[in-house]
Amino acid sequence: MKHLPNLLTLANLFCGCIAIVYVLNAQPYTSMSLGDHGGVPTWQWVYGSQQMFMASFFIGIAAVCDLLDGLVARALKVFSPIGKDLDSLADVVSFGVAPSMILFKFLWDAKMSEKNVFDVNMLAMVPAFLVACFAALRLAKYNITATSQKAYFIGMPVPATGIFVASLPLVQWFSSAKTEHMASAVLQNTWSIYLIIAILCWLMVSKVKFFKMVPAKWNLTYAWPHLILVLLSAGSFPFLGLASITFGFILYVLLSFIYRQPDEITTN
């Protein structure tokens, strides 16, 4: 049982690697069909939309494993330096590299949707990997300041970044009629994606105090932002569909900007 937290962390890493593979296979390619009875060969485009959905799905599983490994470690009272470092290594892949791959794909699609474009300069898409770099920096900073982040996170937690980016393919391919136009306007615009990348990178290394998903105490004084987050995110689902995940992330950021721990208020 003592190895269960590390096994869950490795499951997190495994799911992140699978997500990367799915994104790599989401690039459009051509497939040849011989037709009935060995007829004339025909070529058709395959766009790989399902692969992007599966990438998001596996990042979601990685997030569940990331949540469980900490809960199990505390329940079993099993803590080790290896587990701490292993968790950071898994997170940088699942919530740093894999989301960067998704953003890389979005940038490629946005560039290719422009008029009279037949090829894309790879340098136009490399800013996507800044998310992975800042995620690694955020995790490294957390590893040496974890004791001062018991009640909150200083800078946006890396899993939150991964979940937000993973929600974008779901919004694009499974959006309702109400959100389809807005999603297309944002996710098919190169500068909008660049802006998303810049904001995510800044939030991860900022001094903003983000509240943890489990409140320090189970009373309204401590847990009111958690309650608002859950109620508004769940209430938005009938109107926004899967875009409610993205809405929940934005709400989490806004609430973190205005919320202060009661212990902070009394000590200042």
Order of alpha helices (4+ residues) and beta strands (2+ residues): alpha-beta-beta-alpha-alpha-alpha-alpha-beta-alpha-alpha-alpha-beta-alpha-alpha-alpha
